[in-house]
Amino acid sequence: VCLPLQFLSYLGACDRLLKQGYEEGQVEEAMEMFQYSEKQAAEFLHLLAQFNDMGFQQNEIKEVLLLCGNQRERALEELVMK
């Protein structure tokens, strides 16, 4: 796939995530962390928002989600044990 198509795909993915209400900086960071996988970035952003609403610290959430591969139950256990 040529670079312009990859870039358009990236922009489209970012746009869809932004329309779901996520912040631009978080969307870009999530896309980079997951090698531009929209599906994984969306899972990460969803869980980040969920755990943030539960009162966990954002930097801890990010670390745990990366370690646990976006597995909600494992990540929640890790956060509760911290």
PDB file as gemmi writes it, atoms N, CA and C in Angstrom:
CRYST1    1.000    1.000    1.000  90.00  90.00  90.00 P 1                      
ATOM      1  N   VAL A   1       0.862  -1.188   0.000  1.00  0.00           N  
ATOM      2  CA  VAL A   1       0.000   0.000   0.000  1.00  0.00           C  
ATOM      3  C   VAL A   1       0.894   1.234   0.000  1.00  0.00           C  
ATOM      4  N   CYS A   2       0.574   2.158  -0.857  1.00  0.00           N  
ATOM      5  CA  CYS A   2       1.413   3.359  -0.925  1.00  0.00           C  
ATOM      6  C   CYS A   2       1.113   4.284   0.252  1.00  0.00           C  
ATOM      7  N   LEU A   3       2.067   5.117   0.571  1.00  0.00           N  
ATOM      8  CA  LEU A   3       1.989   5.980   1.734  1.00  0.00           C  
ATOM      9  C   LEU A   3       0.749   6.868   1.767  1.00  0.00           C  
ATOM     10  N   PRO A   4       0.338   7.524   0.671  1.00  0.00           N  
ATOM     11  CA  PRO A   4      -0.853   8.370   0.758  1.00  0.00           C  
ATOM     12  C   PRO A   4      -2.106   7.592   1.189  1.00  0.00           C  
ATOM     13  N   LEU A   5      -2.254   6.355   0.740  1.00  0.00           N  
ATOM     14  CA  LEU A   5      -3.417   5.565   1.146  1.00  0.00           C  
ATOM     15  C   LEU A   5      -3.360   5.230   2.634  1.00  0.00           C  
ATOM     16  N   GLN A   6      -2.170   4.907   3.123  1.00  0.00           N  
ATOM     17  CA  GLN A   6      -2.023   4.629   4.556  1.00  0.00           C  
ATOM     18  C   GLN A   6      -2.370   5.875   5.369  1.00  0.00           C  
ATOM     19  N   PHE A   7      -1.938   7.022   4.888  1.00  0.00           N  
ATOM     20  CA  PHE A   7      -2.198   8.265   5.595  1.00  0.00           C  
ATOM     21  C   PHE A   7      -3.696   8.576   5.604  1.00  0.00           C  
ATOM     22  N   LEU A   8      -4.354   8.373   4.467  1.00  0.00           N  
ATOM     23  CA  LEU A   8      -5.802   8.607   4.409  1.00  0.00           C  
ATOM     24  C   LEU A   8      -6.545   7.650   5.334  1.00  0.00           C  
ATOM     25  N   SER A   9      -6.091   6.416   5.399  1.00  0.00           N  
ATOM     26  CA  SER A   9      -6.688   5.429   6.295  1.00  0.00           C  
ATOM     27  C   SER A   9      -6.522   5.870   7.752  1.00  0.00           C  
ATOM     28  N   TYR A  10      -5.327   6.353   8.080  1.00  0.00           N  
ATOM     29  CA  TYR A  10      -5.044   6.856   9.427  1.00  0.00           C  
ATOM     30  C   TYR A  10      -5.954   8.030   9.771  1.00  0.00           C  
ATOM     31  N   LEU A  11      -6.074   8.971   8.847  1.00  0.00           N  
ATOM     32  CA  LEU A  11      -6.930  10.138   9.086  1.00  0.00           C  
ATOM     33  C   LEU A  11      -8.385   9.735   9.279  1.00  0.00           C  
ATOM     34  N   GLY A  12      -8.842   8.785   8.486  1.00  0.00           N  
ATOM     35  CA  GLY A  12     -10.215   8.306   8.614  1.00  0.00           C  
ATOM     36  C   GLY A  12     -10.454   7.659   9.965  1.00  0.00           C  
ATOM     37  N   ALA A  13      -9.492   6.847  10.406  1.00  0.00           N  
ATOM     38  CA  ALA A  13      -9.600   6.189  11.708  1.00  0.00           C  
ATOM     39  C   ALA A  13      -9.627   7.227  12.827  1.00  0.00           C  
ATOM     40  N   CYS A  14      -8.741   8.198  12.751  1.00  0.00           N  
ATOM     41  CA  CYS A  14      -8.702   9.261  13.767  1.00  0.00           C  
ATOM     42  C   CYS A  14     -10.019  10.031  13.792  1.00  0.00           C  
ATOM     43  N   ASP A  15     -10.535  10.335  12.629  1.00  0.00           N  
ATOM     44  CA  ASP A  15     -11.789  11.073  12.530  1.00  0.00           C  
ATOM     45  C   ASP A  15     -12.931  10.295  13.183  1.00  0.00           C  
ATOM     46  N   ARG A  16     -13.010   8.997  12.916  1.00  0.00           N  
ATOM     47  CA  ARG A  16     -14.072   8.177  13.517  1.00  0.00           C  
ATOM     48  C   ARG A  16     -13.945   8.148  15.036  1.00  0.00           C  
ATOM     49  N   LEU A  17     -12.715   8.059  15.545  1.00  0.00           N  
ATOM     50  CA  LEU A  17     -12.506   8.036  16.998  1.00  0.00           C  
ATOM     51  C   LEU A  17     -12.830   9.396  17.624  1.00  0.00           C  
ATOM     52  N   LEU A  18     -12.461  10.467  16.942  1.00  0.00           N  
ATOM     53  CA  LEU A  18     -12.779  11.810  17.444  1.00  0.00           C  
ATOM     54  C   LEU A  18     -14.286  12.021  17.515  1.00  0.00           C  
ATOM     55  N   LYS A  19     -15.004  11.489  16.536  1.00  0.00           N  
ATOM     56  CA  LYS A  19     -16.463  11.624  16.524  1.00  0.00           C  
ATOM     57  C   LYS A  19     -17.123  10.854  17.663  1.00  0.00           C  
ATOM     58  N   GLN A  20     -16.385   9.902  18.244  1.00  0.00           N  
ATOM     59  CA  GLN A  20     -16.900   9.168  19.405  1.00  0.00           C  
ATOM     60  C   GLN A  20     -16.673   9.953  20.698  1.00  0.00           C  
ATOM     61  N   GLY A  21     -16.023  11.119  20.579  1.00  0.00           N  
ATOM     62  CA  GLY A  21     -15.870  11.995  21.726  1.00  0.00           C  
ATOM     63  C   GLY A  21     -14.519  11.942  22.423  1.00  0.00           C  
ATOM     64  N   TYR A  22     -13.571  11.203  21.851  1.00  0.00           N  
ATOM     65  CA  TYR A  22     -12.242  11.145  22.463  1.00  0.00           C  
ATOM     66  C   TYR A  22     -11.435  12.379  22.084  1.00  0.00           C  
ATOM     67  N   GLU A  23     -10.490  12.747  22.959  1.00  0.00           N  
ATOM     68  CA  GLU A  23      -9.649  13.927  22.714  1.00  0.00           C  
ATOM     69  C   GLU A  23      -8.618  13.626  21.639  1.00  0.00           C  
ATOM     70  N   GLU A  24      -8.285  14.644  20.860  1.00  0.00           N  
ATOM     71  CA  GLU A  24      -7.363  14.474  19.734  1.00  0.00           C  
ATOM     72  C   GLU A  24      -6.015  13.908  20.163  1.00  0.00           C  
ATOM     73  N   GLY A  25      -5.442  14.443  21.233  1.00  0.00           N  
ATOM     74  CA  GLY A  25      -4.146  13.965  21.702  1.00  0.00           C  
ATOM     75  C   GLY A  25      -4.180  12.502  22.101  1.00  0.00           C  
ATOM     76  N   GLN A  26      -5.262  12.108  22.763  1.00  0.00           N  
ATOM     77  CA  GLN A  26      -5.409  10.713  23.181  1.00  0.00           C  
ATOM     78  C   GLN A  26      -5.572   9.793  21.978  1.00  0.00           C  
ATOM     79  N   VAL A  27      -6.322  10.238  20.977  1.00  0.00           N  
ATOM     80  CA  VAL A  27      -6.536   9.441  19.768  1.00  0.00           C  
ATOM     81  C   VAL A  27      -5.201   9.213  19.061  1.00  0.00           C  
ATOM     82  N   GLU A  28      -4.431  10.277  18.877  1.00  0.00           N  
ATOM     83  CA  GLU A  28      -3.140  10.157  18.196  1.00  0.00           C  
ATOM     84  C   GLU A  28      -2.201   9.240  18.968  1.00  0.00           C  
ATOM     85  N   GLU A  29      -2.168   9.394  20.289  1.00  0.00           N  
ATOM     86  CA  GLU A  29      -1.300   8.560  21.118  1.00  0.00           C  
ATOM     87  C   GLU A  29      -1.715   7.088  21.027  1.00  0.00           C  
ATOM     88  N   ALA A  30      -3.003   6.819  21.117  1.00  0.00           N  
ATOM     89  CA  ALA A  30      -3.499   5.441  21.056  1.00  0.00           C  
ATOM     90  C   ALA A  30      -3.205   4.817  19.693  1.00  0.00           C  
ATOM     91  N   MET A  31      -3.381   5.582  18.627  1.00  0.00           N  
ATOM     92  CA  MET A  31      -3.110   5.058  17.286  1.00  0.00           C  
ATOM     93  C   MET A  31      -1.628   4.698  17.147  1.00  0.00           C  
ATOM     94  N   GLU A  32      -0.753   5.524  17.697  1.00  0.00           N  
ATOM     95  CA  GLU A  32       0.677   5.233  17.629  1.00  0.00           C  
ATOM     96  C   GLU A  32       1.034   4.010  18.470  1.00  0.00           C  
ATOM     97  N   MET A  33       0.456   3.917  19.672  1.00  0.00           N  
ATOM     98  CA  MET A  33       0.781   2.804  20.570  1.00  0.00           C  
ATOM     99  C   MET A  33       0.399   1.457  19.969  1.00  0.00           C  
ATOM    100  N   PHE A  34      -0.658   1.449  19.173  1.00  0.00           N  
ATOM    101  CA  PHE A  34      -1.155   0.190  18.611  1.00  0.00           C  
ATOM    102  C   PHE A  34      -0.904   0.086  17.111  1.00  0.00           C  
ATOM    103  N   GLN A  35       0.218   0.661  16.667  1.00  0.00           N  
ATOM    104  CA  GLN A  35       0.630   0.588  15.261  1.00  0.00           C  
ATOM    105  C   GLN A  35      -0.529   0.890  14.304  1.00  0.00           C  
ATOM    106  N   TYR A  36      -1.289   1.914  14.647  1.00  0.00           N  
ATOM    107  CA  TYR A  36      -2.357   2.433  13.792  1.00  0.00           C  
ATOM    108  C   TYR A  36      -3.511   1.460  13.595  1.00  0.00           C  
ATOM    109  N   SER A  37      -3.717   0.565  14.571  1.00  0.00           N  
ATOM    110  CA  SER A  37      -4.875  -0.332  14.550  1.00  0.00           C  
ATOM    111  C   SER A  37      -6.055   0.407  15.176  1.00  0.00           C  
ATOM    112  N   GLU A  38      -7.016   0.755  14.358  1.00  0.00           N  
ATOM    113  CA  GLU A  38      -8.177   1.495  14.851  1.00  0.00           C  
ATOM    114  C   GLU A  38      -8.930   0.688  15.910  1.00  0.00           C  
ATOM    115  N   LYS A  39      -9.055  -0.608  15.689  1.00  0.00           N  
ATOM    116  CA  LYS A  39      -9.795  -1.466  16.620  1.00  0.00           C  
ATOM    117  C   LYS A  39      -9.137  -1.470  18.007  1.00  0.00           C  
ATOM    118  N   GLN A  40      -7.830  -1.679  18.040  1.00  0.00           N  
ATOM    119  CA  GLN A  40      -7.123  -1.703  19.328  1.00  0.00           C  
ATOM    120  C   GLN A  40      -7.110  -0.330  19.985  1.00  0.00           C  
ATOM    121  N   ALA A  41      -6.938   0.709  19.191  1.00  0.00           N  
ATOM    122  CA  ALA A  41      -6.946   2.070  19.734  1.00  0.00           C  
ATOM    123  C   ALA A  41      -8.314   2.393  20.337  1.00  0.00           C  
ATOM    124  N   ALA A  42      -9.386   1.977  19.653  1.00  0.00           N  
ATOM    125  CA  ALA A  42     -10.739   2.228  20.149  1.00  0.00           C  
ATOM    126  C   ALA A  42     -10.981   1.492  21.468  1.00  0.00           C  
ATOM    127  N   GLU A  43     -10.524   0.237  21.556  1.00  0.00           N  
ATOM    128  CA  GLU A  43     -10.652  -0.529  22.808  1.00  0.00           C  
ATOM    129  C   GLU A  43      -9.918   0.177  23.939  1.00  0.00           C  
ATOM    130  N   PHE A  44      -8.689   0.597  23.638  1.00  0.00           N  
ATOM    131  CA  PHE A  44      -7.862   1.272  24.634  1.00  0.00           C  
ATOM    132  C   PHE A  44      -8.543   2.548  25.127  1.00  0.00           C  
ATOM    133  N   LEU A  45      -9.034   3.365  24.200  1.00  0.00           N  
ATOM    134  CA  LEU A  45      -9.664   4.636  24.569  1.00  0.00           C  
ATOM    135  C   LEU A  45     -10.936   4.403  25.382  1.00  0.00           C  
ATOM    136  N   HIS A  46     -11.692   3.395  25.010  1.00  0.00           N  
ATOM    137  CA  HIS A  46     -12.916   3.064  25.733  1.00  0.00           C  
ATOM    138  C   HIS A  46     -12.590   2.663  27.179  1.00  0.00           C  
ATOM    139  N   LEU A  47     -11.612   1.772  27.341  1.00  0.00           N  
ATOM    140  CA  LEU A  47     -11.231   1.322  28.683  1.00  0.00           C  
ATOM    141  C   LEU A  47     -10.596   2.452  29.488  1.00  0.00           C  
ATOM    142  N   LEU A  48      -9.805   3.274  28.821  1.00  0.00           N  
ATOM    143  CA  LEU A  48      -9.183   4.419  29.492  1.00  0.00           C  
ATOM    144  C   LEU A  48     -10.264   5.323  30.083  1.00  0.00           C  
ATOM    145  N   ALA A  49     -11.292   5.607  29.300  1.00  0.00           N  
ATOM    146  CA  ALA A  49     -12.384   6.461  29.772  1.00  0.00           C  
ATOM    147  C   ALA A  49     -13.139   5.785  30.922  1.00  0.00           C  
ATOM    148  N   GLN A  50     -13.394   4.487  30.789  1.00  0.00           N  
ATOM    149  CA  GLN A  50     -14.114   3.740  31.827  1.00  0.00           C  
ATOM    150  C   GLN A  50     -13.366   3.776  33.153  1.00  0.00           C  
ATOM    151  N   PHE A  51     -12.080   3.445  33.105  1.00  0.00           N  
ATOM    152  CA  PHE A  51     -11.286   3.402  34.333  1.00  0.00           C  
ATOM    153  C   PHE A  51     -11.061   4.803  34.892  1.00  0.00           C  
ATOM    154  N   ASN A  52     -10.977   5.779  34.026  1.00  0.00           N  
ATOM    155  CA  ASN A  52     -10.843   7.169  34.455  1.00  0.00           C  
ATOM    156  C   ASN A  52     -12.086   7.577  35.246  1.00  0.00           C  
ATOM    157  N   ASP A  53     -13.255   7.179  34.749  1.00  0.00           N  
ATOM    158  CA  ASP A  53     -14.512   7.477  35.437  1.00  0.00           C  
ATOM    159  C   ASP A  53     -14.588   6.799  36.799  1.00  0.00           C  
ATOM    160  N   MET A  54     -13.880   5.682  36.955  1.00  0.00           N  
ATOM    161  CA  MET A  54     -13.852   4.967  38.237  1.00  0.00           C  
ATOM    162  C   MET A  54     -12.896   5.628  39.225  1.00  0.00           C  
ATOM    163  N   GLY A  55     -12.130   6.626  38.752  1.00  0.00           N  
ATOM    164  CA  GLY A  55     -11.251   7.373  39.646  1.00  0.00           C  
ATOM    165  C   GLY A  55      -9.788   6.976  39.615  1.00  0.00           C  
ATOM    166  N   PHE A  56      -9.414   6.087  38.707  1.00  0.00           N  
ATOM    167  CA  PHE A  56      -8.006   5.706  38.605  1.00  0.00           C  
ATOM    168  C   PHE A  56      -7.228   6.795  37.871  1.00  0.00           C  
ATOM    169  N   GLN A  57      -5.914   6.846  38.136  1.00  0.00           N  
ATOM    170  CA  GLN A  57      -5.046   7.844  37.515  1.00  0.00           C  
ATOM    171  C   GLN A  57      -4.741   7.456  36.062  1.00  0.00           C  
ATOM    172  N   GLN A  58      -4.799   8.441  35.174  1.00  0.00           N  
ATOM    173  CA  GLN A  58      -4.646   8.175  33.744  1.00  0.00           C  
ATOM    174  C   GLN A  58      -3.315   7.510  33.391  1.00  0.00           C  
ATOM    175  N   ASN A  59      -2.209   7.966  34.000  1.00  0.00           N  
ATOM    176  CA  ASN A  59      -0.912   7.366  33.663  1.00  0.00           C  
ATOM    177  C   ASN A  59      -0.848   5.905  34.111  1.00  0.00           C  
ATOM    178  N   GLU A  60      -1.465   5.579  35.258  1.00  0.00           N  
ATOM    179  CA  GLU A  60      -1.505   4.190  35.719  1.00  0.00           C  
ATOM    180  C   GLU A  60      -2.377   3.344  34.794  1.00  0.00           C  
ATOM    181  N   ILE A  61      -3.495   3.895  34.362  1.00  0.00           N  
ATOM    182  CA  ILE A  61      -4.406   3.175  33.470  1.00  0.00           C  
ATOM    183  C   ILE A  61      -3.684   2.809  32.177  1.00  0.00           C  
ATOM    184  N   LYS A  62      -3.007   3.779  31.587  1.00  0.00           N  
ATOM    185  CA  LYS A  62      -2.289   3.539  30.322  1.00  0.00           C  
ATOM    186  C   LYS A  62      -1.276   2.416  30.485  1.00  0.00           C  
ATOM    187  N   GLU A  63      -0.494   2.492  31.553  1.00  0.00           N  
ATOM    188  CA  GLU A  63       0.544   1.495  31.803  1.00  0.00           C  
ATOM    189  C   GLU A  63      -0.068   0.099  31.929  1.00  0.00           C  
ATOM    190  N   VAL A  64      -1.113  -0.021  32.728  1.00  0.00           N  
ATOM    191  CA  VAL A  64      -1.747  -1.318  32.977  1.00  0.00           C  
ATOM    192  C   VAL A  64      -2.406  -1.857  31.708  1.00  0.00           C  
ATOM    193  N   LEU A  65      -3.076  -0.998  30.954  1.00  0.00           N  
ATOM    194  CA  LEU A  65      -3.724  -1.461  29.722  1.00  0.00           C  
ATOM    195  C   LEU A  65      -2.700  -1.991  28.724  1.00  0.00           C  
ATOM    196  N   LEU A  66      -1.554  -1.330  28.634  1.00  0.00           N  
ATOM    197  CA  LEU A  66      -0.503  -1.815  27.735  1.00  0.00           C  
ATOM    198  C   LEU A  66       0.037  -3.163  28.208  1.00  0.00           C  
ATOM    199  N   LEU A  67       0.273  -3.279  29.512  1.00  0.00           N  
ATOM    200  CA  LEU A  67       0.786  -4.533  30.071  1.00  0.00           C  
ATOM    201  C   LEU A  67      -0.211  -5.682  29.890  1.00  0.00           C  
ATOM    202  N   CYS A  68      -1.475  -5.379  30.010  1.00  0.00           N  
ATOM    203  CA  CYS A  68      -2.525  -6.410  29.957  1.00  0.00           C  
ATOM    204  C   CYS A  68      -3.121  -6.578  28.566  1.00  0.00           C  
ATOM    205  N   GLY A  69      -2.617  -5.861  27.590  1.00  0.00           N  
ATOM    206  CA  GLY A  69      -3.120  -5.994  26.235  1.00  0.00           C  
ATOM    207  C   GLY A  69      -4.592  -5.660  26.094  1.00  0.00           C  
ATOM    208  N   ASN A  70      -5.033  -4.616  26.774  1.00  0.00           N  
ATOM    209  CA  ASN A  70      -6.430  -4.158  26.714  1.00  0.00           C  
ATOM    210  C   ASN A  70      -7.430  -5.166  27.284  1.00  0.00           C  
ATOM    211  N   GLN A  71      -6.969  -6.086  28.100  1.00  0.00           N  
ATOM    212  CA  GLN A  71      -7.904  -7.042  28.717  1.00  0.00           C  
ATOM    213  C   GLN A  71      -8.502  -6.407  29.963  1.00  0.00           C  
ATOM    214  N   ARG A  72      -9.794  -6.089  29.875  1.00  0.00           N  
ATOM    215  CA  ARG A  72     -10.473  -5.312  30.903  1.00  0.00           C  
ATOM    216  C   ARG A  72     -10.328  -5.910  32.299  1.00  0.00           C  
ATOM    217  N   GLU A  73     -10.654  -7.172  32.466  1.00  0.00           N  
ATOM    218  CA  GLU A  73     -10.648  -7.781  33.805  1.00  0.00           C  
ATOM    219  C   GLU A  73      -9.254  -7.798  34.415  1.00  0.00           C  
ATOM    220  N   ARG A  74      -8.264  -8.204  33.619  1.00  0.00           N  
ATOM    221  CA  ARG A  74      -6.877  -8.229  34.120  1.00  0.00           C  
ATOM    222  C   ARG A  74      -6.422  -6.826  34.494  1.00  0.00           C  
ATOM    223  N   ALA A  75      -6.747  -5.854  33.642  1.00  0.00           N  
ATOM    224  CA  ALA A  75      -6.341  -4.469  33.901  1.00  0.00           C  
ATOM    225  C   ALA A  75      -6.993  -3.953  35.178  1.00  0.00           C  
ATOM    226  N   LEU A  76      -8.266  -4.253  35.361  1.00  0.00           N  
ATOM    227  CA  LEU A  76      -8.964  -3.799  36.560  1.00  0.00           C  
ATOM    228  C   LEU A  76      -8.342  -4.400  37.816  1.00  0.00           C  
ATOM    229  N   GLU A  77      -8.007  -5.689  37.766  1.00  0.00           N  
ATOM    230  CA  GLU A  77      -7.340  -6.321  38.912  1.00  0.00           C  
ATOM    231  C   GLU A  77      -6.033  -5.612  39.231  1.00  0.00           C  
ATOM    232  N   GLU A  78      -5.246  -5.339  38.198  1.00  0.00           N  
ATOM    233  CA  GLU A  78      -3.952  -4.668  38.394  1.00  0.00           C  
ATOM    234  C   GLU A  78      -4.145  -3.273  39.016  1.00  0.00           C  
ATOM    235  N   LEU A  79      -5.119  -2.537  38.513  1.00  0.00           N  
ATOM    236  CA  LEU A  79      -5.366  -1.189  39.032  1.00  0.00           C  
ATOM    237  C   LEU A  79      -5.802  -1.224  40.494  1.00  0.00           C  
ATOM    238  N   VAL A  80      -6.665  -2.169  40.840  1.00  0.00           N  
ATOM    239  CA  VAL A  80      -7.161  -2.275  42.204  1.00  0.00           C  
ATOM    240  C   VAL A  80      -6.020  -2.652  43.159  1.00  0.00           C  
ATOM    241  N   MET A  81      -5.072  -3.471  42.677  1.00  0.00           N  
ATOM    242  CA  MET A  81      -3.964  -3.904  43.535  1.00  0.00           C  
ATOM    243  C   MET A  81      -2.918  -2.808  43.740  1.00  0.00           C  
ATOM    244  N   LYS A  82      -2.902  -1.786  42.897  1.00  0.00           N  
ATOM    245  CA  LYS A  82      -1.886  -0.716  43.035  1.00  0.00           C  
ATOM    246  C   LYS A  82      -2.152   0.142  44.249  1.00  0.00           C  
TER     247      LYS A  82                                                      
END                                                                             
